[in-house]
């Protein structure tokens, strides 16, 4: 990971993933409630999770954080940048809330904003992109709310649960992010 730092927000704090958290994260990722929103759905073994952690923890191409509820300091999800490319100044962003009862509130939105703000302000990236299943309306709304635009739609890209599903690629640049309703919401609240 690029740095060992904590990114505080108003509602959540992003902290780099620690070795003692990898089983918790694996449990979230393997849960049907989280896996159904991913293209890769095969269960992840403990050995695979340990190997993934070793890969990302020593890499400049990954920045993986655990999302904590600031009120309780309870871990609730994961936000990350991967394939960080310093030459072309781009990376892929993703997140999920593993604690399903907390999905429909401000936590995911602020975690998304914080990881994007870090990508543009600290890493000085030019572009951040992401992917989501076309059936994932929550991801579509979240991305649109932060200025992401659809760059492409891969038709019938994935065969999931007995059906063909489109895979959507989206991207955002710094200025559209800062002008987005999502970013403006958090920036205004920060100024209070």
C-alpha positions in Angstrom: 0.0 0.0 0.0 1.2 3.5 -0.7 1.2 4.8 2.8 0.2 4.0 6.4 -2.2 6.8 7.1 -5.6 7.4 8.5 -8.2 9.5 6.6 -10.7 11.0 9.0 -14.1 12.1 7.8 -17.2 13.4 9.6 -19.0 10.0 9.7 -16.3 7.5 8.9 -12.5 7.0 9.1 -10.5 5.1 6.6 -7.6 3.2 8.1 -5.1 1.0 6.1 -6.1 -2.6 6.4 -4.1 -4.5 9.1 -3.2 -8.2 9.2 -5.6 -8.9 12.1 -8.5 -7.6 9.9 -8.1 -9.8 6.9 -10.4 -12.6 8.2 -13.1 -10.1 8.9 -12.8 -8.7 5.4 -12.8 -12.2 3.9 -16.0 -12.9 5.9 -17.6 -9.8 4.4 -16.4 -10.5 0.9 -17.6 -14.1 1.0 -21.0 -13.2 2.4 -23.8 -13.6 -0.2 -25.0 -10.0 0.5 -21.6 -8.6 -0.7 -20.6 -11.3 -3.2 -23.7 -10.7 -5.3 -22.4 -7.3 -6.3 -19.1 -8.6 -7.5 -18.2 -10.1 -10.9 -16.0 -12.7 -9.1 -18.1 -14.6 -6.7 -16.1 -17.7 -5.9 -15.5 -18.1 -2.1 -12.1 -16.8 -1.0 -10.1 -19.2 1.1 -8.0 -18.1 4.1 -4.8 -18.9 2.1 -6.0 -16.8 -0.8 -6.9 -13.9 1.6 -3.4 -14.1 3.2 -1.7 -14.1 -0.2 -3.8 -11.1 -1.3 -2.9 -9.2 1.8 0.8 -9.9 1.3 0.4 -8.6 -2.3 -1.4 -5.4 -1.5 0.4 -4.5 1.7 3.8 -4.2 0.0 2.6 -2.6 -3.2 2.6 0.9 -4.5 -0.2 -0.1 -6.8 -2.8 -0.7 -4.1 -4.3 1.4 -1.3 -6.7 -0.6 0.8 -8.6 0.8 3.8 -11.1 -0.5 6.3 -14.0 1.9 6.8 -14.8 2.6 10.4 -17.9 4.2 11.9 -16.5 7.3 13.7 -19.2 7.1 16.4 -18.4 3.6 17.5 -15.0 2.9 15.8 -16.6 -0.2 14.5 -15.2 -1.6 11.2 -18.0 -1.6 8.6 -16.5 -2.0 5.2 -13.7 -1.6 2.7 -12.6 1.2 0.3 -9.7 0.8 -2.0 -7.7 2.1 -5.0 -6.0 -0.5 -7.1 -3.9 -0.6 -10.2 -2.5 2.8 -9.2 -0.6 3.9 -12.3 1.8 6.8 -11.5 2.8 7.1 -15.2 -0.7 7.6 -16.6 -2.0 9.0 -13.2 -5.0 6.8 -12.9 -6.4 4.1 -10.6 -9.5 2.0 -10.1 -11.7 2.7 -7.1 -14.1 0.4 -5.3 -15.8 -0.1 -2.0 -18.4 -2.1 -0.2 -20.1 -1.9 3.2 -19.8 -5.4 4.8 -22.2 -4.6 7.6 -25.4 -4.8 5.6 -27.6 -2.9 8.1 -25.5 0.2 7.4 -25.6 0.2 3.6 -28.3 2.8 3.1 -26.9 5.7 5.0 -24.0 8.2 4.7 -21.2 5.8 5.4 -20.6 4.5 1.9 -21.0 8.0 0.4 -18.4 9.6 2.7 -16.0 6.7 2.3 -16.3 7.0 -1.5 -15.7 10.7 -1.3 -12.6 10.3 1.0 -10.9 7.7 -1.1 -11.5 9.8 -4.2 -10.3 13.0 -2.5 -7.2 11.1 -1.5 -6.7 9.8 -5.1 -6.8 13.3 -6.6 -5.3 15.5 -3.8 -2.6 13.2 -2.4 -1.8 10.8 -5.2 -2.3 13.6 -7.8 -4.2 11.2 -10.1 -5.7 12.5 -13.3 -8.5 10.0 -13.5 -10.3 7.5 -11.3 -12.4 4.7 -12.8 -14.5 1.9 -11.6 -16.8 -1.0 -12.7 -20.1 -2.2 -11.5 -22.8 -4.7 -12.5 -25.5 -3.0 -14.5 -28.0 -4.6 -12.1 -26.4 -2.7 -9.2 -28.5 0.4 -9.0 -27.0 1.4 -5.7 -23.5 1.6 -7.3 -24.9 3.5 -10.3 -26.5 6.1 -8.1 -23.4 6.4 -5.9 -21.0 6.9 -8.9 -23.4 9.4 -10.6 -23.6 11.4 -7.4 -19.9 11.9 -7.4 -19.6 13.0 -11.1 -18.7 9.6 -12.6 -19.7 9.2 -16.3 -20.2 6.0 -18.1 -17.3 5.3 -20.4 -18.5 1.9 -21.6 -21.0 -0.8 -21.2 -19.8 -4.3 -21.8 -23.0 -6.1 -23.0 -23.6 -9.6 -21.7 -20.1 -9.6 -20.1 -20.9 -11.8 -17.2 -23.0 -14.9 -16.6 -24.3 -14.6 -13.1 -27.1 -16.5 -11.4 -28.2 -18.0 -14.7 -28.4 -14.7 -16.6 -26.2 -12.5 -18.7 -25.4 -9.2 -17.0 -23.8 -6.1 -18.5 -20.7 -4.7 -16.9 -20.4 -0.9 -16.7 -17.2 1.1 -16.7 -17.3 4.6 -15.2 -14.7 7.3 -14.6 -14.3 10.8 -13.1 -11.7 13.5 -13.2 -10.9 15.9 -10.4 -13.0 18.9 -11.4 -16.2 17.0 -12.1 -15.8 15.3 -8.8 -15.4 18.6 -6.9 -18.5 20.0 -8.7 -20.6 16.9 -8.0 -23.5 17.0 -5.5 -21.8 14.3 -3.4 -18.5 16.2 -3.0 -20.3 19.5 -2.4 -22.3 17.9 0.4 -19.3 16.7 2.2 -17.2 19.8 1.5 -19.9 22.1 2.9 -20.4 20.0 6.0 -16.6 20.1 6.6 -16.6 23.9 6.6 -19.2 24.1 9.4 
